Amino acid sequence: MIVTRARRVSSRSAVPYVLAGFAGGVVVGAMAWRRQQNVAHDQLFAASAVRRVAAIGFLTRTPSVENARLLRDYIRWERRPTLRRRAEHALDRLLLALES
């Protein structure tokens, strides 16, 4: 009978691996969110709140008069206060970008 001993890993030696895994997760999450924003740019009036948030982010990054009009329509349409506030802030940033 062969007996093998499991090697104990100290918590200090595991810290770099945990940090690398966390950083990798953050990077993958950021890439997935950016892709969601690019895909959902025309989903401003979608049923999904996540798609609407992504669309607001996309419109904020691409300032134009048409996007400002679209956000104004969206603010009148949206019933959720948090999404309406997000769109108002996005419209403010968009208008500032258009003025400069």
PLY file of the C-alpha trace (Angstrom):
ply
format ascii 1.0
element vertex 100
property float x
property float y
property float z
element edge 99
property int vertex1
property int vertex2
end_header
0.00 0.00 0.00
1.33 3.38 -1.07
0.61 6.34 1.13
0.98 9.80 -0.31
0.92 12.93 1.66
-0.94 15.97 0.45
1.22 19.01 0.36
-0.17 21.90 2.34
-0.29 25.21 0.60
0.21 28.15 2.87
-2.27 30.95 2.63
0.53 33.36 1.73
1.51 31.43 -1.36
-2.11 31.30 -2.54
-2.60 35.10 -2.41
-1.04 35.82 -5.84
-3.28 33.20 -7.46
-6.39 34.61 -5.80
-5.47 38.15 -6.87
-4.73 37.00 -10.42
-8.08 35.20 -10.56
-9.89 38.27 -9.27
-8.13 40.57 -11.75
-8.89 38.18 -14.58
-12.55 38.12 -13.58
-12.70 41.91 -13.55
-11.11 42.11 -17.01
-13.44 39.49 -18.47
-16.44 41.21 -16.87
-15.43 44.59 -18.28
-14.99 43.09 -21.75
-18.39 41.39 -21.54
-20.05 44.63 -20.42
-18.44 46.60 -23.29
-19.67 43.98 -25.75
-23.16 44.19 -24.23
-23.13 47.95 -24.71
-22.08 47.64 -28.33
-24.69 44.99 -29.07
-27.51 46.76 -27.22
-27.03 50.22 -28.73
-30.45 50.03 -30.33
-32.17 48.55 -27.26
-33.02 51.81 -25.49
-36.72 50.95 -25.28
-36.23 47.21 -24.62
-38.08 45.35 -21.88
-34.80 44.42 -20.16
-33.43 47.07 -17.81
-29.87 45.77 -18.35
-30.19 46.34 -22.09
-31.54 49.83 -21.51
-28.60 50.67 -19.22
-26.18 49.36 -21.85
-27.89 51.43 -24.54
-27.63 54.57 -22.39
-23.89 53.93 -22.01
-23.47 53.49 -25.72
-25.38 56.69 -26.54
-23.30 58.63 -24.01
-20.07 57.52 -25.71
-21.29 58.60 -29.16
-22.47 62.22 -28.88
-24.76 63.51 -31.61
-27.87 65.64 -31.87
-29.91 62.55 -32.76
-28.72 60.74 -29.62
-29.64 63.77 -27.50
-33.16 63.73 -28.96
-33.39 59.99 -28.38
-32.34 60.36 -24.73
-34.90 63.12 -24.20
-37.63 60.83 -25.54
-36.34 58.01 -23.37
-36.40 60.17 -20.21
-40.07 60.96 -20.84
-40.81 57.26 -21.45
-38.83 55.62 -18.61
-40.78 54.87 -15.42
-37.90 53.66 -13.23
-36.39 56.62 -11.35
-32.87 55.16 -11.27
-32.78 54.61 -15.01
-34.35 58.01 -15.64
-31.65 59.69 -13.48
-28.94 57.75 -15.29
-30.32 58.93 -18.63
-30.54 62.53 -17.38
-26.87 62.44 -16.34
-25.98 60.86 -19.67
-27.88 63.59 -21.52
-26.06 66.27 -19.52
-22.68 64.73 -20.42
-23.73 64.34 -24.04
-24.84 67.98 -24.30
-21.56 69.14 -22.76
-19.64 67.08 -25.31
-21.71 68.59 -28.13
-21.07 72.16 -26.90
-17.31 71.76 -26.91
0 1
1 2
2 3
3 4
4 5
5 6
6 7
7 8
8 9
9 10
10 11
11 12
12 13
13 14
14 15
15 16
16 17
17 18
18 19
19 20
20 21
21 22
22 23
23 24
24 25
25 26
26 27
27 28
28 29
29 30
30 31
31 32
32 33
33 34
34 35
35 36
36 37
37 38
38 39
39 40
40 41
41 42
42 43
43 44
44 45
45 46
46 47
47 48
48 49
49 50
50 51
51 52
52 53
53 54
54 55
55 56
56 57
57 58
58 59
59 60
60 61
61 62
62 63
63 64
64 65
65 66
66 67
67 68
68 69
69 70
70 71
71 72
72 73
73 74
74 75
75 76
76 77
77 78
78 79
79 80
80 81
81 82
82 83
83 84
84 85
85 86
86 87
87 88
88 89
89 90
90 91
91 92
92 93
93 94
94 95
95 96
96 97
97 98
98 99
